Amino acid sequence: MFLAVGVACAQPTLSTRSKKAIALYTEADNYRVRGQYTEALNLLQQAIARDKNFAEAYYRMGLVYVSMKDYGRAVASFERALQLTADIRKKKEIWYSLGEALLLTGRYQDAQTTLRQFVQQETQNRQRLEQASRWLASAEYALQHAYEESGIALRVLSDTVNCFATQYFPVLTADQQQLVFTRRLGFGAEHDEDLVVCEKDPSGRWLPPRSLSKNINSVLNEGTCTISADGRRLIFTSCVGRQSYGSCDLYESIKKGEEWSTPRNLGPMVNSAEWESQPSLSADGRTLYFVSDRKGGMGRRDIWVAELDDQGQWTKARNLGKPVNTPADEISPFIHVNNRTLYFASTGHSGFGGFDIFYSEKTDEGWTLPINLGYPLNNHEDQFSLYITPDGLRGYYSHERITPQGSRGLIYTFSVPPDRQVKYTSSYVYGKVTDKLTGRPLKAQVELFDVEKNQRLSLVESDSVTGKYLMVLTRGAEYALYVNCQGYLFHSQNFDYTQPETDGNAPDPIEQNIFLETLRGGTVTVLKNIFFDTDSYAIKEKSVTELQRVIRFLQENPALRIEISGHTDSTGQPAYNMKLSENRALAVANYLIANGIDKIRIAARGYGHMRPVASNDTPEGRQQNRRIEFRVID
């Protein structure tokens, strides 16, 4: 009895005396909370017909329109409700909802005025006060930055791509030859979703989309995917019918040749009993960003990250934390192939209303404060699912509009203005790894190291069927690339990308086919990441990456005996060149011995300029002749 009295006393007094209007109003809310908006609106309109001054019915009608994302009609309903009440408690309720709706229609000045009224009057509801303060900050930000000239001109892709009822969340491979996205056959969430792929023809036009794979698409829904830079690791979202840990989960498929594997659940280290979706892979497919509403986050939906270890297992996902995540929602992460720039959508950082797209840079100290990408990419509507090409010059994203039929999503593209381009653009090296003697494709490990930091940045495998590999190279570092396959002599490459871009363009892709030789006496590889100053045999510090790679190779192959040989170009006196090459070979051999390799296994010899591999008449040829070689004796 006491509980019933307490509830009755807590009920707000309605502004009408019409019992029929109240009954219709109450019945309407039963439909509203179940998402049956048409029925709810019909009943509310009947209630208002009984009493045109029924303020609460107008307010609840506004809430229905907000749920339908019809913010214009929501504003009109809220404003009418505000005119009909003098009760400050009800005014606060209306100001709160009206302020959001005004923000989401781009009426920033009115939103600012309304939200200020709420913030000044609200003293008890801390959660609402914090949310209203965030909306107010966005209204003030938008008033300062709306319609600033950004140079972004959005262009919808052709009907060849946008040929479905709706399409969204586009991603591309690093070579920009494949566009993968989710398509839905109807306008509602009940319609089938699948993953499709468009490929470019020789003239650069997108061909019609086709199903990504019969092994992936099914009678169930598949959506919001990410693909590694080489186009061989795919992670996507599925919510019903597959083995899962709860709500929507993330699944993985690997491409071998032209065939995608049967998807497998990423497991409990990534997935939870809650909702996981919207994945984004780093270029090498070994770091995964995704969205979840699981417990332990900072808000309802946060960005989380997991990593693939050397045993091929995903580590336990961790919250990305501040300053990216906020108490509001963060969704739709996209990590650029440079592995430094993270794009995402948020309602928690100051913007133009709804979800805006922001970016943050990863530094040694953590993530930088997010920056809004600005108008017109962002406006008062929701924006998300952005993709930026490796060269930083072009963007793709999907935008959904509410139509009479439902939500209609289209894929757009745009040129990225210079002041909004990524700081570190990327290119890539690609090719095939094959057996030098037989030409057979090999499944080999391809590793990329930053030689200054002696830090491995990426690890991929060449395709076991085709031998193809692709590795992203980002401006700002010097790289050592290693290709290793059991039973074969390893191969090393050097890529110096430390110099800044002079023309604003990323370097051209490099085709580099790798021919590995089986381990036998006489096989030779050049150690391309051993460095000396001119006329010096003191090993430079950045050679440590290569030296440790050699040590690891010798430890993995304990029966090998090798020769380290030094070579010079023809510049200078023969005797001097011979001595310099001997000293350099000895310096390398002594490093290996000092780090645990038995000296019986290593011979060191200098050859001066006696064994050139290129002409000494050009700078490029002389550079190739100055080298340290690793030769298998037996």
NORDA-V343999 format. One record per pair of residues at least 24 apart in sequence whose C-alpha atoms are under 10 Angstrom apart, sorted by the first residue. I is the first residue (numbers start at 1). J is the second residue. Records with the same first field share a line. If there is no record, write none. Layout:
I->J ; J
This chain:
12->56 ; 89 ; 90
13->56 ; 87 ; 90
14->54 ; 55 ; 56 ; 57
15->51 ; 53 ; 54 ; 55 ; 56 ; 57 ; 84 ; 85 ; 87
16->47 ; 48 ; 50 ; 51 ; 52 ; 53 ; 54 ; 55 ; 56 ; 57
17->51 ; 54
18->47 ; 50 ; 51 ; 54
19->47 ; 50
20->46 ; 47 ; 50 ; 51
21->45 ; 46 ; 47 ; 48 ; 49 ; 50 ; 51 ; 52 ; 54 ; 57
22->47 ; 48 ; 50 ; 51 ; 54 ; 56 ; 57
23->47
24->48 ; 50 ; 57
25->54 ; 56 ; 57 ; 58 ; 60 ; 61
26->57
28->57 ; 60 ; 61 ; 64
29->57 ; 60 ; 61 ; 64
31->64
32->60 ; 61 ; 63 ; 64 ; 67
33->64 ; 67
35->64 ; 67 ; 68
36->64
37->61 ; 63 ; 64 ; 65 ; 67 ; 68
38->64 ; 65 ; 68
40->64
41->65
52->84
53->80 ; 81 ; 83 ; 84 ; 85
54->80 ; 81 ; 84 ; 85
55->79 ; 80 ; 81 ; 82 ; 83 ; 84 ; 85 ; 90
56->80 ; 81 ; 82 ; 84 ; 85 ; 90 ; 94
57->81
58->82 ; 84
59->90 ; 93 ; 94 ; 97 ; 98
60->94
62->94 ; 97 ; 98 ; 101
63->94 ; 97 ; 98 ; 101
65->101
66->97 ; 98 ; 100 ; 101 ; 104
68->402 ; 406
69->101 ; 104 ; 381 ; 401 ; 402
70->101 ; 104 ; 105 ; 402
71->98 ; 100 ; 101 ; 102 ; 103 ; 104 ; 105 ; 106
72->101 ; 102 ; 104 ; 105
73->101
74->98 ; 101 ; 102 ; 105
75->99 ; 100 ; 101 ; 102 ; 103 ; 104 ; 105
76->101 ; 102
88->118 ; 121 ; 122
89->121 ; 122
91->117 ; 118 ; 121
92->117 ; 118 ; 119 ; 120 ; 121 ; 122
93->118 ; 122 ; 128
94->118
95->119 ; 132
96->122 ; 128 ; 129 ; 131 ; 132 ; 135
97->132
99->132 ; 135 ; 136 ; 139
100->131 ; 132 ; 135 ; 136 ; 139 ; 353 ; 354
101->353 ; 354
102->139 ; 353 ; 380
103->135 ; 136 ; 138 ; 139 ; 142 ; 352 ; 353 ; 354 ; 380 ; 381
104->135 ; 139 ; 352 ; 353 ; 354 ; 355 ; 379 ; 380 ; 381 ; 382
105->352 ; 353 ; 354 ; 379 ; 380 ; 381
106->139 ; 142 ; 143 ; 146 ; 352 ; 353 ; 379 ; 380 ; 381
107->139 ; 142 ; 143 ; 353 ; 380
108->136 ; 138 ; 139 ; 140 ; 141 ; 142 ; 143 ; 146 ; 352 ; 353 ; 380
109->139 ; 140 ; 142 ; 143
110->139
111->135 ; 136 ; 138 ; 139 ; 140
112->136 ; 137 ; 138 ; 139 ; 140 ; 143
113->139
115->139
130->327
131->327 ; 328 ; 348
134->328 ; 347 ; 348 ; 349 ; 350 ; 351
135->347 ; 348 ; 349 ; 350 ; 351 ; 352 ; 353 ; 354
136->350 ; 353
137->348 ; 349 ; 350 ; 351 ; 352
138->347 ; 348 ; 349 ; 350 ; 351 ; 352 ; 353 ; 354 ; 380
139->350 ; 351 ; 352 ; 353 ; 380
140->350 ; 351 ; 352
141->350 ; 351 ; 352 ; 353
142->350 ; 351 ; 352 ; 353 ; 374 ; 375 ; 379 ; 380
143->351 ; 352
145->351 ; 352 ; 374 ; 375
146->351 ; 352 ; 374 ; 375 ; 376 ; 378 ; 379 ; 380
147->374 ; 375 ; 376 ; 379
148->374 ; 375 ; 376
149->374 ; 375 ; 376
150->373 ; 374 ; 375 ; 376 ; 377 ; 416 ; 417 ; 418 ; 419 ; 420
151->375 ; 376 ; 414 ; 415 ; 416 ; 417 ; 418 ; 419 ; 420
152->374 ; 375 ; 376 ; 377 ; 395 ; 413 ; 414 ; 415 ; 416 ; 417 ; 420
153->376 ; 377 ; 412 ; 413 ; 414 ; 415 ; 416 ; 417
154->376 ; 377 ; 395 ; 396 ; 397 ; 412 ; 413 ; 414 ; 415 ; 416
155->396 ; 411 ; 412 ; 413 ; 414 ; 415
156->396 ; 397 ; 398 ; 399 ; 410 ; 411 ; 412 ; 413 ; 414
157->206 ; 396 ; 410 ; 411 ; 412 ; 413 ; 414
158->205 ; 206 ; 410 ; 411 ; 412
159->208 ; 410 ; 411
160->198 ; 205 ; 206 ; 207 ; 208 ; 209
161->196 ; 197 ; 198 ; 206 ; 207 ; 208 ; 209 ; 410 ; 411
162->208 ; 209 ; 409 ; 410 ; 411 ; 412
163->208 ; 209 ; 410
164->209 ; 408 ; 409 ; 410
165->191 ; 405 ; 406 ; 407 ; 408 ; 409 ; 410
166->193 ; 398 ; 399 ; 400 ; 401 ; 406 ; 407 ; 408 ; 409 ; 410 ; 411
167->193 ; 194 ; 195 ; 196 ; 398 ; 399 ; 400 ; 408 ; 409 ; 410 ; 411
168->223 ; 224 ; 384 ; 385 ; 386 ; 397 ; 398 ; 399 ; 400 ; 408 ; 409 ; 410 ; 411 ; 412
169->223 ; 224 ; 225 ; 226 ; 278 ; 332 ; 384 ; 385 ; 386 ; 387 ; 396 ; 397 ; 398 ; 399 ; 409 ; 410 ; 411
170->196 ; 197 ; 224 ; 225 ; 226 ; 385 ; 386 ; 387 ; 396 ; 397 ; 398 ; 410 ; 411 ; 412
171->197 ; 224 ; 225 ; 226 ; 227 ; 228 ; 229 ; 280 ; 334 ; 385 ; 386 ; 387 ; 388 ; 389 ; 396 ; 397
172->197 ; 198 ; 199 ; 226 ; 227 ; 228 ; 229 ; 230 ; 231 ; 387 ; 388 ; 389 ; 390 ; 396
173->226 ; 227 ; 228 ; 229 ; 230 ; 231 ; 232 ; 283 ; 337 ; 389 ; 390
174->227 ; 228 ; 229 ; 230 ; 231 ; 283 ; 337 ; 389 ; 390 ; 391 ; 426 ; 427 ; 428 ; 470 ; 471 ; 472
175->229 ; 230 ; 231 ; 389 ; 390 ; 427 ; 428 ; 430 ; 470 ; 472 ; 509
176->200 ; 204 ; 229 ; 389 ; 390
177->201 ; 202 ; 204 ; 205 ; 206 ; 231
178->206 ; 207 ; 231
179->206 ; 207 ; 209 ; 227 ; 396
180->209 ; 210 ; 211 ; 212 ; 224 ; 225 ; 226 ; 227 ; 231
181->209 ; 212 ; 223 ; 224 ; 225 ; 226 ; 398 ; 411
182->221 ; 222 ; 223 ; 224 ; 225 ; 236
183->209 ; 211 ; 222 ; 223 ; 224 ; 409 ; 410
184->221 ; 222 ; 223 ; 408 ; 409
186->405 ; 406 ; 407 ; 408
187->402 ; 403 ; 404 ; 405 ; 406 ; 407 ; 408 ; 409
188->405 ; 406 ; 407 ; 408
189->221 ; 406 ; 407
190->221
191->220 ; 221
192->218 ; 219 ; 220 ; 221 ; 222 ; 223
193->217 ; 218 ; 219 ; 220 ; 221 ; 222 ; 223 ; 224 ; 238
194->218 ; 219 ; 220 ; 221 ; 222 ; 223 ; 224
195->221 ; 222 ; 223 ; 224 ; 225 ; 236
196->223
212->259 ; 260
213->258 ; 259 ; 260 ; 261 ; 262
214->259 ; 260 ; 261 ; 262
215->253 ; 259 ; 260 ; 261 ; 262 ; 263
216->251 ; 252 ; 253 ; 260 ; 261 ; 262 ; 263
217->263
222->251
223->250 ; 277 ; 278
224->250 ; 277 ; 278 ; 279 ; 280 ; 332 ; 385
225->250 ; 251 ; 252 ; 277 ; 278 ; 279 ; 280 ; 281
226->252 ; 278 ; 279 ; 280 ; 281 ; 282 ; 285 ; 288 ; 289 ; 290 ; 334
227->252 ; 253 ; 254 ; 279 ; 280 ; 281 ; 282 ; 283 ; 284 ; 285
228->280 ; 281 ; 282 ; 283 ; 284 ; 285 ; 286 ; 287 ; 337 ; 460 ; 470
229->281 ; 282 ; 283 ; 284 ; 285 ; 336 ; 337 ; 390 ; 428 ; 469 ; 470 ; 471 ; 472
230->255 ; 283 ; 284 ; 285 ; 428 ; 430 ; 460 ; 461 ; 462 ; 463 ; 468 ; 469 ; 470 ; 471 ; 472
231->255 ; 283 ; 284 ; 285 ; 469 ; 470
232->256 ; 257 ; 258 ; 259 ; 260 ; 284 ; 285 ; 460 ; 461 ; 462 ; 463 ; 469 ; 470
233->260 ; 261 ; 281 ; 283 ; 284 ; 285 ; 286
234->260 ; 261 ; 263 ; 279 ; 280 ; 281 ; 285
235->263 ; 264 ; 265 ; 266 ; 277 ; 278 ; 279 ; 280 ; 281 ; 285 ; 288
236->263 ; 265 ; 277 ; 278 ; 279 ; 280
237->265 ; 275 ; 276 ; 277 ; 278 ; 279
238->265 ; 276 ; 277
239->275 ; 276 ; 277
243->267
244->268 ; 271 ; 272 ; 273
245->271 ; 272 ; 273 ; 274 ; 275
246->271 ; 272 ; 273 ; 274 ; 275 ; 276
247->271 ; 272 ; 273 ; 274 ; 275 ; 276 ; 277
248->272 ; 273 ; 274 ; 275 ; 276 ; 277 ; 292
249->273 ; 274 ; 275 ; 276 ; 277 ; 292
250->275 ; 276 ; 277 ; 278 ; 279 ; 290
251->277 ; 279
255->463 ; 464 ; 465
256->462 ; 463 ; 464 ; 465 ; 466 ; 467 ; 468
257->463 ; 464 ; 465 ; 466 ; 467 ; 468
258->463 ; 465 ; 466
259->465
266->313 ; 314
267->313 ; 314 ; 316
268->314 ; 315 ; 316 ; 317
269->306 ; 307 ; 313 ; 314 ; 315 ; 316 ; 317 ; 318
270->304 ; 305 ; 306 ; 307 ; 314 ; 315 ; 316 ; 317 ; 318
271->316 ; 317
272->317
275->301
276->301 ; 303 ; 304
277->303 ; 331 ; 332
278->303 ; 331 ; 332 ; 333 ; 334 ; 385
279->303 ; 304 ; 305 ; 331 ; 332 ; 333 ; 334 ; 335
280->305 ; 332 ; 333 ; 334 ; 335 ; 336 ; 342
281->305 ; 306 ; 307 ; 333 ; 334 ; 335 ; 336 ; 337 ; 339
282->307 ; 334 ; 335 ; 336 ; 337 ; 338 ; 339 ; 340 ; 458
283->335 ; 336 ; 337 ; 338 ; 339 ; 390 ; 458 ; 459 ; 460 ; 470 ; 471 ; 472 ; 473
284->337 ; 339 ; 447 ; 448 ; 457 ; 458 ; 459 ; 460 ; 461 ; 470 ; 471 ; 472
285->458 ; 459 ; 460
286->310 ; 312 ; 313 ; 314 ; 457 ; 458 ; 459 ; 460
287->314 ; 315 ; 335 ; 339 ; 458
288->314 ; 317 ; 333 ; 334 ; 335
289->317 ; 318 ; 319 ; 320 ; 332 ; 333 ; 334 ; 335 ; 342
290->317 ; 319 ; 320 ; 331 ; 332 ; 333 ; 334
291->319 ; 329 ; 330 ; 331 ; 332 ; 333
292->319 ; 330 ; 331
293->329 ; 330
297->321 ; 325 ; 326 ; 327
298->322 ; 325 ; 326 ; 327 ; 328 ; 329 ; 330
299->325 ; 326 ; 327 ; 328 ; 329 ; 330 ; 348
300->326 ; 327 ; 328 ; 329 ; 330
301->325 ; 326 ; 327 ; 328 ; 329 ; 330 ; 331 ; 346
302->326 ; 327 ; 328 ; 329 ; 330 ; 331 ; 332 ; 333 ; 346
303->329 ; 330 ; 331 ; 332 ; 333 ; 344
304->333
310->459
320->366 ; 367
321->367
322->366 ; 367 ; 368 ; 369 ; 370
323->349 ; 360 ; 366 ; 367 ; 368 ; 369 ; 370
324->348 ; 349 ; 358 ; 359 ; 360 ; 367 ; 368 ; 369 ; 370
325->349 ; 370
329->355
330->355 ; 356 ; 357
331->355 ; 357 ; 384 ; 385
332->357 ; 383 ; 384 ; 385 ; 386
333->357 ; 358 ; 359 ; 384 ; 385 ; 386 ; 387
334->359 ; 384 ; 385 ; 386 ; 387 ; 388
335->359 ; 360 ; 361 ; 386 ; 387 ; 388
336->387 ; 388 ; 389 ; 390 ; 391 ; 392 ; 422 ; 424 ; 425 ; 426
337->388 ; 389 ; 390 ; 391 ; 392 ; 424 ; 425 ; 426 ; 427 ; 428 ; 472 ; 473 ; 474
338->390 ; 391 ; 392 ; 422 ; 423 ; 424 ; 425 ; 426 ; 427 ; 472 ; 473 ; 474 ; 475
339->424 ; 426 ; 457 ; 458 ; 472 ; 474
340->367 ; 422 ; 423 ; 424 ; 474
341->367 ; 368 ; 388 ; 422 ; 423 ; 424
342->367 ; 368 ; 370
343->370 ; 371 ; 372 ; 373 ; 384 ; 385 ; 386 ; 387 ; 388
344->370 ; 372 ; 383 ; 384 ; 385 ; 386 ; 387
345->372 ; 382 ; 383 ; 384 ; 385 ; 386
346->370 ; 372 ; 382 ; 383 ; 384
347->382
351->375 ; 378 ; 379 ; 380
352->376 ; 378 ; 379 ; 380 ; 381 ; 382
353->378 ; 379 ; 380 ; 381 ; 382 ; 383
354->378 ; 379 ; 380 ; 381 ; 382 ; 383
355->379 ; 380 ; 381 ; 382 ; 383 ; 384
356->380 ; 381 ; 382 ; 383 ; 384
357->382 ; 383 ; 384 ; 385 ; 386
358->384 ; 386
359->420 ; 422
361->422 ; 423
373->420
374->420
377->414
385->411
386->411 ; 412 ; 413
387->413
388->413 ; 414 ; 415 ; 416 ; 421 ; 422
389->416 ; 422 ; 425 ; 426 ; 427
390->422 ; 424 ; 425 ; 426 ; 427 ; 428 ; 472 ; 473 ; 474 ; 506
391->421 ; 422 ; 424 ; 425 ; 426 ; 427 ; 428 ; 474 ; 504 ; 505 ; 506 ; 507 ; 508
392->416 ; 417 ; 418 ; 420 ; 421 ; 422 ; 423 ; 424 ; 425 ; 426 ; 427 ; 504 ; 505 ; 506
393->417 ; 418 ; 420 ; 421 ; 422 ; 425 ; 504 ; 505 ; 506
394->421
395->421
418->504
421->504
423->475 ; 476
424->474 ; 475 ; 476 ; 477 ; 500 ; 501 ; 506
425->473 ; 474 ; 475 ; 476 ; 501 ; 504 ; 505 ; 506 ; 507
426->472 ; 473 ; 474 ; 475 ; 476 ; 497 ; 505 ; 506 ; 507 ; 508 ; 509
427->471 ; 472 ; 473 ; 474 ; 475 ; 505 ; 506 ; 507 ; 508 ; 509 ; 510
428->470 ; 471 ; 472 ; 473 ; 474 ; 506 ; 507 ; 508 ; 509 ; 510 ; 511
429->469 ; 470 ; 471 ; 472 ; 473 ; 481 ; 495 ; 508 ; 509 ; 510 ; 511 ; 512 ; 513
430->462 ; 468 ; 469 ; 470 ; 471 ; 472 ; 509 ; 510 ; 511 ; 512 ; 513 ; 514
431->462 ; 467 ; 468 ; 469 ; 470 ; 471 ; 510 ; 511 ; 512 ; 513 ; 514
432->462 ; 463 ; 466 ; 467 ; 468 ; 469 ; 470 ; 511 ; 512 ; 513 ; 514 ; 515
433->461 ; 462 ; 463 ; 464 ; 466 ; 467 ; 468 ; 469 ; 483 ; 484 ; 485 ; 512 ; 513 ; 514 ; 515 ; 516
434->462 ; 464 ; 466 ; 467 ; 468 ; 513 ; 514 ; 515 ; 516 ; 517
435->467 ; 485 ; 488 ; 514 ; 515 ; 516 ; 517 ; 518
436->514 ; 515 ; 516 ; 517 ; 518
437->515 ; 516 ; 517 ; 518
438->515 ; 517
439->467 ; 515 ; 516
440->464 ; 465 ; 466 ; 467 ; 515
441->465 ; 466 ; 467 ; 468 ; 515
442->466 ; 467 ; 468 ; 484 ; 485 ; 486 ; 514 ; 515 ; 516
443->467 ; 468 ; 469 ; 484 ; 485 ; 486
444->468 ; 469 ; 482 ; 483 ; 484 ; 485 ; 486 ; 488 ; 490 ; 516
445->469 ; 482 ; 483 ; 484 ; 485 ; 486 ; 490
446->470 ; 471 ; 481 ; 482 ; 483 ; 484 ; 485 ; 491 ; 492
447->471 ; 479 ; 480 ; 481 ; 482 ; 483 ; 484 ; 492
448->472 ; 473 ; 479 ; 480 ; 481 ; 482 ; 483 ; 492 ; 493 ; 494 ; 495
449->477 ; 478 ; 479 ; 480 ; 481 ; 482 ; 494 ; 545 ; 546
450->476 ; 477 ; 478 ; 479 ; 480 ; 481 ; 495 ; 542 ; 545
451->477 ; 478 ; 479 ; 480 ; 481 ; 494 ; 495 ; 496 ; 529 ; 541 ; 542 ; 543 ; 544 ; 545 ; 546
452->477 ; 478 ; 479 ; 480 ; 541 ; 542 ; 543 ; 544 ; 545
453->477 ; 478 ; 479 ; 541 ; 542 ; 544 ; 545
454->479 ; 480 ; 541 ; 542 ; 543 ; 544 ; 545 ; 546 ; 548
455->479 ; 480 ; 545
456->480 ; 481 ; 545
461->485
467->513 ; 514
468->513 ; 514
469->512 ; 513 ; 514
470->510 ; 511 ; 512
471->510
472->509
473->497 ; 506 ; 507 ; 509 ; 510
474->498 ; 506 ; 507
475->499 ; 500 ; 501 ; 506 ; 507
476->500 ; 501
478->529 ; 542
479->529 ; 545
480->528 ; 529 ; 543 ; 545 ; 546
481->528 ; 529 ; 546
482->546 ; 549
483->514 ; 515 ; 516
484->516 ; 553
485->516 ; 517 ; 518
486->518 ; 519 ; 556 ; 557
487->516 ; 517 ; 518 ; 519 ; 520 ; 557
488->515 ; 516 ; 517 ; 518 ; 519 ; 520 ; 523
489->515 ; 516 ; 517 ; 518 ; 519 ; 520 ; 523 ; 524 ; 525 ; 553 ; 630 ; 631 ; 632
490->515 ; 516 ; 517 ; 518 ; 519 ; 524 ; 525 ; 526 ; 527 ; 549 ; 550 ; 553 ; 630
491->515 ; 516 ; 517 ; 524 ; 525 ; 526 ; 527 ; 528
492->525 ; 526 ; 527 ; 528 ; 529 ; 546 ; 549
493->526 ; 527 ; 528 ; 529
494->527 ; 528 ; 529 ; 530
495->528 ; 529
519->557 ; 560 ; 632 ; 634
520->560 ; 631 ; 632 ; 633 ; 634
521->560 ; 561 ; 562 ; 631 ; 632 ; 633 ; 634
522->562 ; 563 ; 630 ; 631 ; 632 ; 633 ; 634
523->562 ; 630 ; 631 ; 632 ; 633 ; 634
524->562 ; 563 ; 564 ; 629 ; 630 ; 631 ; 632 ; 633
525->628 ; 629 ; 630 ; 631 ; 632
526->564 ; 565 ; 624 ; 627 ; 628 ; 629 ; 630 ; 631
527->564 ; 627 ; 628 ; 629 ; 630
528->624 ; 626 ; 627 ; 628 ; 629
529->627 ; 628
530->584 ; 588 ; 627 ; 628 ; 629
531->584 ; 627 ; 628
532->584 ; 627
535->576 ; 577 ; 580 ; 581
536->580 ; 581 ; 583 ; 584
537->579 ; 580 ; 581 ; 582 ; 583 ; 584 ; 585 ; 586 ; 587 ; 588
538->583 ; 584 ; 587 ; 588
539->584 ; 587 ; 588 ; 591
543->588
544->591
547->588 ; 589 ; 591 ; 592 ; 595
548->591 ; 592 ; 595
550->592 ; 630
551->591 ; 592 ; 593 ; 595 ; 596 ; 597
552->597
554->592 ; 597 ; 598 ; 601
555->596 ; 597
558->597 ; 598 ; 601
559->601 ; 634
560->601 ; 602 ; 632 ; 633 ; 634
561->598 ; 599 ; 600 ; 601 ; 602 ; 603 ; 631 ; 632 ; 633 ; 634
562->589 ; 600 ; 601 ; 602 ; 603 ; 604 ; 630 ; 631 ; 632 ; 633 ; 634
563->589 ; 601 ; 602 ; 603 ; 604 ; 605 ; 629 ; 630 ; 631 ; 632 ; 633 ; 634
564->588 ; 589 ; 602 ; 603 ; 604 ; 605 ; 606 ; 628 ; 629 ; 630 ; 631 ; 632
565->589 ; 603 ; 604 ; 605 ; 606 ; 607 ; 608 ; 627 ; 628 ; 629 ; 630 ; 631
566->604 ; 605 ; 606 ; 607 ; 608 ; 609 ; 611 ; 625 ; 626 ; 627 ; 628 ; 629 ; 630
567->605 ; 606 ; 607 ; 608 ; 609 ; 610 ; 611 ; 612 ; 613 ; 624 ; 625 ; 626 ; 627 ; 628 ; 629
568->606 ; 607 ; 608 ; 609 ; 610 ; 611 ; 612 ; 622 ; 623 ; 624 ; 625 ; 626 ; 627 ; 628
569->608 ; 609 ; 610 ; 611 ; 612 ; 613 ; 614 ; 615 ; 616 ; 617 ; 619 ; 621 ; 622 ; 623 ; 624 ; 625 ; 626 ; 627
570->608 ; 609 ; 610 ; 612 ; 615 ; 616 ; 617 ; 622 ; 625 ; 626
571->609 ; 616 ; 622
572->609
573->608 ; 609
574->607 ; 608 ; 609 ; 610
575->608 ; 609
576->608
577->606 ; 607 ; 608 ; 609 ; 610
578->605 ; 606 ; 607 ; 608 ; 609 ; 610
579->605 ; 606 ; 607 ; 608
580->606 ; 607 ; 608
581->605 ; 606 ; 607 ; 608 ; 609 ; 626 ; 627 ; 628
582->606 ; 607 ; 608
584->627 ; 628
585->627 ; 628 ; 629 ; 630
588->628
601->633 ; 634
602->632 ; 633
603->631 ; 633
604->630
